[in-house]
Amino acid sequence: MMRNTFLHLCLLAIFCVLLLSKSSHQAVQDDQNIPDLKQGDVYFPNPRLQSAFIALQALKHAIVSDPNKVTSNWYGPDVCSYNGVYCSPAPDAPHIKTVSGIDLNHQNIAGTLPYQLGYLTDLALFHINSNRFCGTIPETFKYMRLLFELDVSNNRFSGKFPWVVLYLPSLKFLDIRFNEFYGDVPSRLFDLKLDAVFINDNKFRFTIPKNFANSTVSVLVLANNQLNGCFPDMGKMAGTLNEIILSNNGLNGCLPPGIGKLNQLTVFDISSNNLVGPLPDTMGNMNSLEQLNVAHNKFSGNIPPSICSLPRLENFTYSYNYFCGEPQSCLKLPDKDDKKNCIPFRPLQRSFMECSSFLSHPVYCNSFGCSLRH
């Protein structure tokens, strides 16, 4: 009961900040790819709930396995009583009740998403994470002009990046992680006014675009893909970015000095890439940093004392690099890992020959954050 009340409150709050869209409901009916709605013998309080009935029945019939019997009560015109379906007053017509949220998370449901879901033009939340849905995201999602949160993570979706998400004007939260999406990620994604983006653990392969720092997100997770290119200067993201995780990709080059402008960043994980050079002294200005992971790269030089003196830093992992020195302040951190470096008198370091071989070829970082080794 408390969970249902919380979801209703969330939906009402979201509707308060959404732009009104009176035409989207009619547009989906006019689309040539969707048949006209037909009046039946069943009474519906309003046409929007009739549209929702058609959409939800199509979804029910596209489900091939529902082990928890979530959709067992999905029959009849009272769609607001269906499990996982939430209704609220329509933002453009408060006297009309409409379907505003679907939450089928963690139900182990198998199936596909039918195009009729485009009838849900007042939908603000669509959460189906941790199921076994496959196929793609229907193009008719473009009619969900009020969609605020889209979470299809941890499923079996495949194909190229679901371009339809680029045309959802109210979208703020995008989570498509842990699927089988592949190919390029459109640069337009980083121009959208989003708050959180999770596209990690797919099969995307793309180069960091020039507009990367245009993103307005507070949380950005791109880990475990094939993200290539030199590390970007993200100074423009100062004041908004709180967490960024770019681990296990193909990033190269040096960290630009502008990284120190990210004074709101709490989590910074760039582990398991091909980054080189020293850590910039400016990172000592990242006063909100709590977790810093630069392990499994090719960083070298001395760790700036200012980093380990950051007031909120609790975890600093810099193992499997070629650092030559660390200040005493690093050893006093609650949680740190410095193994497999070239730090004198510390245990579990690389061999002398391995360190000499690597450090005999110094790294020169240019103003663009890339590197030239000689």
Backbone hydrogen bonds in HBPLUS format (Angstrom, degrees):
<---DONOR---> <-ACCEPTOR-->    atom                        ^
c    i                          cat <-CA-CA->   ^        H-A-AA   ^      H-
h    n   atom  resd res      DA  || num        DHA   H-A  angle D-A-AA Bond
n    s   type  num  typ     dist DA aas  dist angle  dist       angle   num
A0005-THR N   A0001-MET O   2.97 MM   4  6.26 161.3  2.01 151.4 156.5     1
A0006-PHE N   A0002-MET O   2.92 MM   4  6.13 155.2  1.98 146.3 153.3     2
A0007-LEU N   A0003-ARG O   2.97 MM   4  6.25 157.5  2.02 150.7 156.0     3
A0008-HIS N   A0004-ASN O   2.96 MM   4  6.23 158.7  2.01 149.8 155.7     4
A0009-LEU N   A0005-THR O   2.97 MM   4  6.23 158.4  2.02 149.4 155.0     5
A0010-CYS N   A0006-PHE O   2.90 MM   4  6.18 154.3  1.97 147.5 155.0     6
A0011-LEU N   A0007-LEU O   2.90 MM   4  6.14 161.9  1.93 152.6 157.0     7
A0012-LEU N   A0008-HIS O   2.97 MM   4  6.22 159.3  2.02 149.9 155.5     8
A0013-ALA N   A0009-LEU O   2.93 MM   4  6.14 154.5  2.00 146.2 153.3     9
A0014-ILE N   A0010-CYS O   2.86 MM   4  6.12 158.4  1.91 152.5 158.5    10
A0015-PHE N   A0011-LEU O   2.96 MM   4  6.16 161.8  2.00 149.7 154.4    11
A0016-CYS N   A0012-LEU O   3.21 MM   4  6.42 136.7  2.40 136.8 147.2    12
A0016-CYS N   A0013-ALA O   3.15 MM   3  5.20 129.9  2.42  94.4 107.6    13
A0017-VAL N   A0014-ILE O   2.99 MM   3  5.52 149.3  2.08 112.4 121.0    14
A0018-LEU N   A0015-PHE O   3.39 MM   3  5.13 154.8  2.46  94.9 102.0    15
A0027-ALA N   A0023-SER O   2.95 MM   4  6.11 152.7  2.03 150.3 159.2    16
A0028-VAL N   A0024-SER O   3.15 MM   4  6.37 156.6  2.21 152.5 154.5    17
A0029-GLN N   A0026-GLN O   3.11 MM   3  5.24 123.6  2.44  97.7 112.2    18
A0030-ASP N   A0026-GLN O   3.03 MM   4  6.30 142.6  2.17 146.5 157.6    19
A0030-ASP N   A0027-ALA O   3.10 MM   3  5.01 121.9  2.45  92.1 107.0    20
A0031-ASP N   A0027-ALA O   3.04 MM   4  6.21 124.0  2.36 143.2 157.1    21
A0034-ILE N   A0031-ASP O   3.15 MM   3  5.67 168.3  2.16 117.1 120.7    22
A0049-LEU N   A0046-ASN O   3.17 MM   3  5.67 127.8  2.46 111.1 122.4    23
A0050-GLN N   A0046-ASN O   3.27 MM   4  6.64 146.8  2.38 144.5 154.2    24
A0051-SER N   A0047-PRO O   2.88 MM   4  6.18 153.5  1.95 147.2 153.8    25
A0052-ALA N   A0048-ARG O   2.90 MM   4  6.17 154.2  1.97 141.9 149.5    26
A0053-PHE N   A0049-LEU O   2.91 MM   4  6.07 147.8  2.01 138.4 146.7    27
A0054-ILE N   A0050-GLN O   3.17 MM   4  6.51 158.5  2.21 149.0 152.8    28
A0055-ALA N   A0051-SER O   3.01 MM   4  6.32 162.0  2.04 151.6 156.7    29
A0056-LEU N   A0052-ALA O   2.82 MM   4  5.96 166.8  1.84 156.5 159.8    30
A0057-GLN N   A0053-PHE O   2.90 MM   4  6.00 154.1  1.97 147.0 154.3    31
A0058-ALA N   A0054-ILE O   3.02 MM   4  6.16 150.9  2.11 141.8 149.8    32
A0059-LEU N   A0055-ALA O   2.98 MM   4  6.30 151.7  2.07 143.3 151.3    33
A0060-LYS N   A0056-LEU O   2.88 MM   4  6.09 157.1  1.93 144.1 150.5    34
A0061-HIS N   A0057-GLN O   3.01 MM   4  6.23 156.4  2.07 145.5 150.9    35
A0062-ALA N   A0058-ALA O   3.03 MM   4  6.22 123.4  2.36 135.6 150.4    36
A0062-ALA N   A0059-LEU O   3.05 MM   3  4.98 137.2  2.24  95.3 108.0    37
A0063-ILE N   A0060-LYS O   3.24 MM   3  5.35 159.0  2.29 102.3 108.3    38
A0112-THR N   A0062-ALA O   3.19 MM  50  5.60 148.8  2.29 129.9 138.3    39
A0064-VAL N   A0110-ALA O   2.82 MM  46  5.66 145.0  1.94 134.8 146.2    40
A0065-SER N   A0110-ALA O   3.29 MM  45  4.95 149.7  2.39 138.6 132.4    41
A0110-ALA N   A0065-SER O   2.95 MM  45  4.95 162.3  1.98 140.1 144.8    42
A0069-LYS N   A0066-ASP O   2.86 MM   3  5.23 162.3  1.89 119.8 124.5    43
A0072-SER N   A0069-LYS O   3.23 MM   3  5.13 162.7  2.26 104.8 106.7    44
A0074-TRP N   A0071-THR O   3.04 MM   3  5.05 163.5  2.07 112.5 113.2    45
A0079-VAL N   A0077-PRO O   2.83 MM   2  5.61 132.0  2.06 110.6  95.5    46
A0081-SER N   A0078-ASP O   3.08 MM   3  5.79 165.8  2.10 119.3 123.8    47
A0082-TYR N   A0079-VAL O   3.11 MM   3  5.29 163.2  2.14 107.8 113.0    48
A0085-VAL N   A0082-TYR O   3.20 MM   3  5.44 160.6  2.24 131.1 128.9    49
A0103-ASP N   A0084-GLY O   2.82 MM  19  4.87 162.2  1.85 143.1 149.3    50
A0086-TYR N   A0101-GLY O   2.88 MM  15  4.90 160.9  1.92 149.8 147.3    51
A0100-SER N   A0086-TYR O   2.84 MM  14  5.89 153.9  1.91 146.5 155.4    52
A0101-GLY N   A0086-TYR O   3.13 MM  15  4.90 146.6  2.25 143.8 138.6    53
A0088-SER N   A0098-THR O   2.97 MM  10  5.70 154.2  2.04 160.8 167.0    54
A0098-THR N   A0088-SER O   2.93 MM  10  5.70 160.5  1.97 153.5 158.5    55
A0090-ALA N   A0096-ILE O   2.76 MM   6  5.66 160.4  1.80 169.0 173.8    56
A0093-ALA N   A0090-ALA O   3.11 MM   3  5.06 149.2  2.20 101.1 110.5    57
A0096-ILE N   A0093-ALA O   2.83 MM   3  5.66 167.7  1.84 135.2 138.1    58
A0124-ALA N   A0100-SER O   2.77 MM  24  5.29 170.2  1.78 130.7 134.3    59
A0125-LEU N   A0100-SER O   3.21 MM  25  6.62 153.4  2.29 144.4 152.3    60
A0102-ILE N   A0125-LEU O   2.96 MM  23  6.05 147.7  2.07 134.2 144.3    61
A0127-HIS N   A0102-ILE O   2.86 MM  25  6.05 172.6  1.86 159.2 161.8    62
A0104-LEU N   A0127-HIS O   2.79 MM  23  6.06 170.2  1.80 165.3 164.6    63
A0106-HIS N   A0129-ASN O   2.83 MM  23  6.21 157.8  1.88 153.7 161.3    64
A0132-ARG N   A0109-ILE O   2.55 MM  23  5.51 154.9  1.61 163.4 158.4    65
A0134-CYS N   A0111-GLY O   2.93 MM  23  6.30 155.1  1.99 165.2 172.3    66
A0117-LEU N   A0114-PRO O   3.24 MM   3  6.07 171.0  2.25 119.9 122.5    67
A0118-GLY N   A0115-TYR O   3.07 MM   3  6.06 171.9  2.07 127.8 130.3    68
A0119-TYR N   A0116-GLN O   2.94 MM   3  5.77 172.0  1.95 124.7 127.2    69
A0120-LEU N   A0117-LEU O   3.01 MM   3  5.70 163.8  2.03 119.9 124.8    70
A0121-THR N   A0119-TYR O   2.79 MM   2  5.47 138.1  1.97 105.8  92.8    71
A0123-LEU N   A0120-LEU O   3.20 MM   3  5.51 164.9  2.22 115.4 117.2    72
A0148-PHE N   A0124-ALA O   2.75 MM  24  4.95 157.6  1.80 124.7 132.3    73
A0149-GLU N   A0124-ALA O   3.04 MM  25  6.46 160.3  2.08 161.7 167.8    74
A0126-PHE N   A0149-GLU O   3.02 MM  23  6.26 151.7  2.10 153.0 162.0    75
A0151-ASP N   A0126-PHE O   2.96 MM  25  6.26 173.5  1.96 164.2 163.9    76
A0128-ILE N   A0151-ASP O   2.86 MM  23  6.16 171.5  1.87 174.1 175.8    77
A0130-SER N   A0153-SER O   3.01 MM  23  6.46 148.2  2.11 139.4 148.5    78
A0131-ASN N   A0154-ASN O   3.27 MM  23  6.64 134.5  2.49 139.5 151.6    79
A0156-ARG N   A0133-PHE O   2.74 MM  23  5.57 150.2  1.83 165.6 170.3    80
A0158-SER N   A0135-GLY O   2.99 MM  23  5.87 164.8  2.02 161.9 164.3    81
A0141-PHE N   A0138-PRO O   3.16 MM   3  5.86 166.7  2.18 117.0 120.1    82
A0142-LYS N   A0139-GLU O   3.10 MM   3  6.12 170.0  2.11 126.4 128.8    83
A0143-TYR N   A0140-THR O   3.12 MM   3  5.89 172.7  2.13 120.5 122.8    84
A0144-MET N   A0141-PHE O   2.92 MM   3  5.43 165.7  1.94 118.4 123.0    85
A0145-ARG N   A0143-TYR O   2.91 MM   2  5.44 131.7  2.15 104.7  90.3    86
A0147-LEU N   A0144-MET O   3.17 MM   3  5.43 170.0  2.18 113.8 116.4    87
A0172-LYS N   A0148-PHE O   2.92 MM  24  5.42 170.5  1.93 140.6 140.2    88
A0173-PHE N   A0148-PHE O   3.12 MM  25  6.44 160.8  2.16 160.2 163.6    89
A0150-LEU N   A0173-PHE O   2.94 MM  23  6.15 168.7  1.95 160.6 163.2    90
A0175-ASP N   A0150-LEU O   2.95 MM  25  6.25 152.6  2.02 165.2 168.5    91
A0152-VAL N   A0175-ASP O   2.96 MM  23  6.22 155.8  2.02 173.8 176.7    92
A0154-ASN N   A0177-ARG O   2.87 MM  23  6.28 154.7  1.94 143.1 151.3    93
A0180-GLU N   A0157-PHE O   2.73 MM  23  5.69 152.7  1.80 161.6 170.0    94
A0182-TYR N   A0159-GLY O   2.98 MM  23  6.04 152.8  2.05 140.8 147.4    95
A0163-TRP N   A0161-PHE O   2.78 MM   2  5.71 110.1  2.27 121.3 105.0    96
A0165-VAL N   A0162-PRO O   3.10 MM   3  6.22 167.9  2.12 135.0 136.0    97
A0166-LEU N   A0163-TRP O   2.88 MM   3  5.61 160.2  1.92 123.6 129.9    98
A0167-TYR N   A0164-VAL O   3.11 MM   3  5.59 165.9  2.13 115.1 119.3    99
A0171-LEU N   A0168-LEU O   3.17 MM   3  5.54 164.3  2.20 116.7 121.6   100
A0195-ASP N   A0172-LYS O   2.77 MM  23  5.12 166.9  1.79 134.4 139.0   101
A0196-ALA N   A0172-LYS O   3.15 MM  24  6.59 155.3  2.21 163.5 164.1   102
A0174-LEU N   A0196-ALA O   3.01 MM  22  6.22 170.9  2.01 154.4 157.0   103
A0198-PHE N   A0174-LEU O   2.90 MM  24  6.24 151.9  1.98 153.6 162.3   104
A0176-ILE N   A0198-PHE O   2.90 MM  22  6.13 162.6  1.93 176.8 173.4   105
A0178-PHE N   A0200-ASN O   3.07 MM  22  6.59 148.0  2.18 143.9 153.5   106
A0203-LYS N   A0181-PHE O   2.71 MM  22  5.69 151.7  1.78 165.2 173.9   107
A0205-ARG N   A0183-GLY O   2.77 MM  22  5.22 163.3  1.80 131.1 136.4   108
A0189-LEU N   A0186-PRO O   3.09 MM   3  5.89 161.9  2.12 121.0 125.3   109
A0190-PHE N   A0187-SER O   3.04 MM   3  5.85 149.5  2.14 122.6 128.1   110
A0191-ASP N   A0188-ARG O   2.93 MM   3  5.21 162.3  1.97 112.7 118.4   111
A0192-LEU N   A0189-LEU O   3.41 MM   3  5.58 159.1  2.46 101.6 107.6   112
A0218-SER N   A0195-ASP O   2.75 MM  23  5.42 171.5  1.75 139.6 139.0   113
A0219-VAL N   A0195-ASP O   3.34 MM  24  6.74 152.8  2.42 147.5 154.9   114
A0197-VAL N   A0219-VAL O   3.02 MM  22  6.34 158.0  2.07 149.9 156.1   115
A0221-VAL N   A0197-VAL O   2.97 MM  24  6.32 162.7  2.00 162.1 167.5   116
A0199-ILE N   A0221-VAL O   3.08 MM  22  6.35 165.4  2.10 178.7 175.6   117
A0201-ASP N   A0223-ALA O   2.92 MM  22  6.30 153.6  1.99 149.6 155.9   118
A0226-GLN N   A0204-PHE O   2.85 MM  22  5.94 143.2  1.99 153.3 164.2   119
A0206-PHE N   A0226-GLN O   3.12 MM  20  6.48 145.3  2.25 135.3 143.8   120
A0228-ASN N   A0206-PHE O   2.86 MM  22  6.15 163.8  1.88 148.7 154.3   121
A0208-ILE N   A0228-ASN O   2.94 MM  20  6.25 158.6  1.98 164.1 162.0   122
A0212-PHE N   A0209-PRO O   3.20 MM   3  5.38 156.0  2.26 115.3 115.0   123
A0214-ASN N   A0211-ASN O   2.86 MM   3  5.31 161.7  1.90 118.9 124.4   124
A0215-SER N   A0212-PHE O   3.38 MM   3  6.21 172.5  2.38 120.2 122.4   125
A0242-ASN N   A0218-SER O   2.69 MM  24  4.95 160.2  1.73 126.1 133.2   126
A0243-GLU N   A0218-SER O   2.94 MM  25  6.39 153.8  2.01 155.4 163.0   127
A0220-LEU N   A0243-GLU O   2.98 MM  23  6.28 152.8  2.06 143.0 151.5   128
A0245-ILE N   A0220-LEU O   2.97 MM  25  6.47 155.4  2.03 155.3 162.1   129
A0222-LEU N   A0245-ILE O   2.92 MM  23  6.19 161.4  1.95 170.6 175.6   130
A0224-ASN N   A0247-SER O   2.97 MM  23  6.40 154.9  2.03 152.3 159.5   131
A0250-GLY N   A0227-LEU O   2.79 MM  23  5.45 151.6  1.87 142.1 147.2   132
A0252-ASN N   A0229-GLY O   3.03 MM  23  6.03 160.1  2.07 140.1 143.4   133
A0231-PHE N   A0252-ASN O   3.12 MM  21  6.31 137.3  2.31 169.2 177.8   134
A0237-MET N   A0234-MET O   2.85 MM   3  5.51 158.8  1.89 122.9 129.9   135
A0238-ALA N   A0235-GLY O   3.13 MM   3  5.58 165.3  2.15 116.4 118.7   136
A0240-THR N   A0237-MET O   3.20 MM   3  5.84 164.9  2.23 135.1 137.7   137
A0241-LEU N   A0237-MET O   3.15 MM   4  5.79 168.1  2.17 170.2 168.9   138
A0266-THR N   A0242-ASN O   2.65 MM  24  5.43 172.5  1.65 148.6 149.0   139
A0267-VAL N   A0242-ASN O   3.30 MM  25  6.76 158.7  2.34 149.2 154.8   140
A0244-ILE N   A0267-VAL O   3.03 MM  23  6.20 157.7  2.09 146.0 152.4   141
A0269-ASP N   A0244-ILE O   3.11 MM  25  6.48 166.9  2.12 158.3 162.0   142
A0246-LEU N   A0269-ASP O   2.78 MM  23  6.05 167.4  1.80 179.2 176.1   143
A0248-ASN N   A0271-SER O   2.89 MM  23  6.35 149.9  1.98 141.8 151.2   144
A0274-ASN N   A0251-LEU O   2.78 MM  23  5.63 150.6  1.87 159.5 169.7   145
A0276-VAL N   A0253-GLY O   2.94 MM  23  5.70 162.8  1.97 136.4 141.6   146
A0254-CYS N   A0369-GLY O   2.36 MM 115  4.77 135.2  1.55 136.7 152.9   147
A0259-ILE N   A0256-PRO O   3.07 MM   3  5.88 170.0  2.08 125.0 127.8   148
A0260-GLY N   A0257-PRO O   3.14 MM   3  6.18 168.3  2.16 130.1 131.1   149
A0261-LYS N   A0258-GLY O   3.01 MM   3  5.64 168.1  2.02 119.5 123.4   150
A0262-LEU N   A0259-ILE O   3.20 MM   3  5.95 170.5  2.21 121.4 124.3   151
A0263-ASN N   A0261-LYS O   2.74 MM   2  5.49 135.3  1.93 109.9  95.2   152
A0265-LEU N   A0262-LEU O   3.31 MM   3  5.59 165.0  2.33 109.4 113.7   153
A0290-GLU N   A0266-THR O   2.81 MM  24  5.01 166.9  1.83 127.8 131.3   154
A0291-GLN N   A0266-THR O   3.00 MM  25  6.39 161.4  2.03 163.0 168.5   155
A0268-PHE N   A0291-GLN O   2.98 MM  23  6.28 159.2  2.03 156.2 162.9   156
A0293-ASN N   A0268-PHE O   2.97 MM  25  6.38 164.0  2.00 159.0 160.8   157
A0270-ILE N   A0293-ASN O   2.93 MM  23  6.17 161.8  1.96 176.9 174.3   158
A0272-SER N   A0295-ALA O   2.88 MM  23  6.34 151.5  1.96 143.0 151.8   159
A0298-LYS N   A0275-LEU O   2.78 MM  23  5.64 149.7  1.87 163.1 172.1   160
A0300-SER N   A0277-GLY O   2.99 MM  23  5.45 157.6  2.04 122.1 127.5   161
A0283-MET N   A0280-PRO O   3.11 MM   3  5.80 166.3  2.13 117.3 121.5   162
A0284-GLY N   A0281-ASP O   3.04 MM   3  5.98 170.1  2.05 126.0 129.2   163
A0285-ASN N   A0282-THR O   2.87 MM   3  5.65 162.1  1.90 124.8 127.4   164
A0286-MET N   A0283-MET O   3.14 MM   3  5.48 168.4  2.15 114.7 117.1   165
A0287-ASN N   A0285-ASN O   2.91 MM   2  5.48 133.4  2.13 105.7  91.6   166
A0289-LEU N   A0286-MET O   3.13 MM   3  5.74 167.1  2.15 122.3 126.4   167
A0314-GLU N   A0290-GLU O   2.93 MM  24  5.38 174.3  1.93 135.3 137.3   168
A0315-ASN N   A0290-GLU O   3.18 MM  25  6.54 167.4  2.20 160.4 164.0   169
A0292-LEU N   A0315-ASN O   2.88 MM  23  6.16 164.0  1.91 156.9 162.2   170
A0317-THR N   A0292-LEU O   2.90 MM  25  6.35 160.3  1.94 158.7 164.6   171
A0294-VAL N   A0317-THR O   2.87 MM  23  6.17 160.6  1.91 174.0 179.3   172
A0296-HIS N   A0319-SER O   3.02 MM  23  6.49 150.0  2.11 142.4 151.7   173
A0322-TYR N   A0299-PHE O   2.72 MM  23  5.66 145.9  1.84 156.4 168.2   174
A0324-CYS N   A0301-GLY O   2.86 MM  23  5.37 160.1  1.90 131.4 138.3   175
A0303-ILE N   A0325-GLY O   2.96 MM  22  6.20 168.8  1.97 150.3 150.8   176
A0307-ILE N   A0304-PRO O   3.08 MM   3  5.78 150.6  2.17 119.0 125.8   177
A0310-LEU N   A0307-ILE O   3.14 MM   3  5.51 164.8  2.16 115.2 116.9   178
A0313-LEU N   A0310-LEU O   3.41 MM   3  5.52 156.1  2.47 105.7 112.4   179
A0335-ASP N   A0314-GLU O   3.03 MM  21  6.01 131.6  2.28 166.0 177.9   180
A0316-PHE N   A0335-ASP O   2.96 MM  19  6.47 152.8  2.03 151.0 159.2   181
A0337-ASP N   A0316-PHE O   3.12 MM  21  6.68 142.6  2.27 150.7 151.5   182
A0318-TYR N   A0337-ASP O   2.96 MM  19  5.97 162.8  1.99 160.0 164.2   183
A0320-TYR N   A0339-LYS O   3.00 MM  19  6.51 148.9  2.10 143.0 152.8   184
A0321-ASN N   A0340-LYS O   3.20 MM  19  6.55 132.5  2.44 137.5 150.4   185
A0342-CYS N   A0323-PHE O   2.87 MM  19  5.53 148.1  1.97 152.4 158.9   186
A0330-CYS N   A0327-PRO O   3.07 MM   3  5.70 148.9  2.17 114.0 121.5   187
A0331-LEU N   A0328-GLN O   3.04 MM   3  5.31 124.1  2.37 102.7 116.3   188
A0332-LYS N   A0329-SER O   3.28 MM   3  5.25 146.6  2.40  95.0 104.6   189
A0333-LEU N   A0330-CYS O   3.21 MM   3  5.51 168.6  2.22 111.0 114.3   190
A0340-LYS N   A0348-LEU O   2.68 MM   8  5.90 171.1  1.68 149.9 153.1   191
A0350-ARG N   A0341-ASN O   2.80 MM   9  5.49 167.0  1.82 154.4 159.0   192
A0355-CYS N   A0351-SER O   3.03 MM   4  6.28 162.7  2.06 153.5 157.9   193
A0356-SER N   A0352-PHE O   2.89 MM   4  6.02 164.3  1.92 151.6 156.6   194
A0357-SER N   A0353-MET O   2.96 MM   4  6.01 160.9  1.99 146.6 151.6   195
A0358-PHE N   A0354-GLU O   3.23 MM   4  6.39 160.0  2.27 143.1 147.7   196
A0359-LEU N   A0355-CYS O   2.87 MM   4  5.93 172.7  1.87 159.8 161.9   197
A0360-SER N   A0356-SER O   3.06 MM   4  5.85 128.2  2.34 139.5 148.2   198
A0361-HIS N   A0358-PHE O   3.19 MM   3  5.95 164.9  2.21 119.9 123.3   199
A0364-TYR N   A0372-LEU O   3.16 MM   8  5.41 154.6  2.22 141.5 149.3   200
A0372-LEU N   A0364-TYR O   3.05 MM   8  5.41 148.5  2.15 142.0 151.7   201
A0366-ASN N   A0370-CYS O   3.19 MM   4  5.93 155.3  2.25 143.4 151.0   202
A0369-GLY N   A0366-ASN O   3.14 MM   3  5.71 164.9  2.17 121.1 122.5   203
